[in-house]
Amino acid sequence: MRLIFGTILVLVGVFGAMVISRLLLSARGGREAGAEGGLKALRIVTMLLVPVGALMIVSSGVRMISAGHVGVALLFGKVQAVALHEGINLVNPLYDVVQMDTRVQRHQAKYDAASKDLQAVHVEMVLNYRMQPEKATEVYQRIGPNFASIIIDPAAQEVLKANTALHVATEILQQRPKIKVDIQRDLSTWLAKYGIEMKEASLANIRFDPAYEKAIEAKQIEEQKAEQKRYELIQAQRQAEIVAAQAKGQGDAAREKAKGDAEAIRIRGSAESEYNQKVAASLTQTLIQQRYLEKWDGKLPQFSAGGSSPGLLFNFPMPPAAAGRP
């Protein structure tokens, strides 16, 4: 556009100056002083158009590409093979340059799919992607600048359907990380064929039909109740095991105590028997008499001669053997 406008200015300036110069010569021959002054001023204006137009023509060969972009050069609608990189580029003034963004872009959309058991799955996906700079001319030529809606949406839809069809509905939420990795891998392979690099694919939200979600919620509640009952049963079993262990411990302790008491009685009886035997073995007749004399108070037993009337009393020493009799 600048080239065309600059060329027009140059042509207008050149031809205008020529025409005004001829008119100026005619005005001098006719001695028209007022007209001559006006023509001189007009000639100066037309001559100024020439450098302005020339500057525009020159500037049309200098193109500035913004950071994070590449330029696709078009010559009469034909895409040139080499893309223009960011910064200042000297190009053919006849080129039309279209800038394409190579920075990471964010694409968010909702897609519908089905599970292996034919349950409807509604997924909101967030895709981070970028166009490969070296493929910019190919992308523009084969797809166009709106490649996101042309390539990414159909690819994401098909890849999602292919992966959700491998899992039943109950597995989709449980295996969400694995499904996310599989979708990102398959989508990267798909888009790479078109010069688009997939950076990250996220499953922002996964939903099912309302009726199925209610059924899942009810099932989860029942599973939680069953899990609670199982937990309570395990706790009761553990408590019973603890009580049984305590009772067994107490019984073992009582049994061991009884064994200890019986053993103590046996040892004590054995010791007393052994002691008595030793004492009995050490009690000779002489020792018994000596013990008797040590305890005798010096009084002799008294005996009467018989009858009811008092008679004679005799004191006889008792033999030592009779001391132990009653």
Number of C-alpha atoms within 10 A of each C-alpha: 13 17 20 15 13 23 19 17 22 24 16 17 23 18 14 18 23 15 13 21 16 12 17 20 13 14 17 13 9 11 11 12 10 9 15 19 13 12 20 15 11 16 21 14 14 20 19 16 21 22 14 15 23 19 16 21 23 14 15 21 16 14 20 15 19 15 12 14 20 24 24 24 23 16 13 9 9 11 18 16 13 13 20 25 19 16 12 12 14 12 15 14 19 17 21 19 20 17 20 21 18 19 15 15 14 14 15 14 13 16 18 16 20 21 21 16 13 13 17 17 20 16 19 16 21 17 24 17 22 18 24 18 22 14 16 28 25 18 21 16 14 11 14 14 16 10 16 18 11 12 15 19 17 13 16 24 18 16 18 25 17 17 19 23 18 15 18 15 21 12 14 20 13 10 11 13 13 11 20 17 14 16 24 22 15 18 23 20 14 19 18 13 9 19 18 24 20 24 14 17 23 16 17 13 11 16 14 19 11 9 9 14 12 12 11 15 12 12 12 12 12 12 12 12 12 12 12 12 12 12 12 12 12 12 12 12 12 12 12 12 12 12 12 12 12 12 12 12 12 12 12 12 12 12 12 12 12 12 12 12 12 12 12 12 12 12 12 12 12 12 12 12 12 12 12 12 11 11 11 10 9 10 12 11 11 10 11 14 16 13 13 15 12 9 9 10 8 8 9 12 11 11 12 13 11 10 7 7 8 9 11 10 12 12 11 11 11 10 8 16 11 8 11 7 6 4
